[in-house]
Amino acid sequence: MERNLIVAGFGGQGVMMLGTLLAQATCDSTDKHVTYFPSYGAAMRGGTANCYVVISDDEIGAPVMDAVEDLIVFNEPSLHKFLPQLKPGGFLFVNNSIVTSDPGRDDIKVVEVPVTQMAIDMGNPKVLNIIMLGAYVGATEVVPKEVIVETIKNKLGKKKPEFLPMNLEAFEKGYAIGAAAR
């Protein structure tokens, strides 16, 4: 099994944190191989940001792929830039709070998650990436749910423990959406 993912959006949307959490959880708690490759635009906050995550049962030859099984987009420019790299049969996770374009493909599975609005409704716009991480794990089951929950507790709970309950709630909300799309 090998799963290739691109996560893309504006700087400040938690693109890199989503990729880091997924890669860290996989590396720490499974016997799978993983690579994480970040890419920043001209400005970190507000500029473009994307990362590649590859999870595999075997050694990984290259961290960046021409074609991927999964694509997470938080904004419109990311959809247009990376959609051609999504393989037929792949998953497209869309922040449909701000991405309004139809992908125009019927050979992919689209999971619409209004993460921006959900995060605002939860009282903290910064949890939108954790909601999307939950949706991704819920739909793909690329790693067990418990592995990600433990990583959230260990990585985010130590930095700002007062936000841990909200981060766990955000993950669960996203996971439910992803599991329903499975």
Beta strands, then each sheet from edge to edge (+ up, - down):
strand 1: 2-10
strand 2: 33-40
strand 3: 48-56
strand 4: 68-73
strand 5: 86-94
strand 6: 109-112
sheet 1: 2+ 3- 1+ 4+ 5+ 6+
end
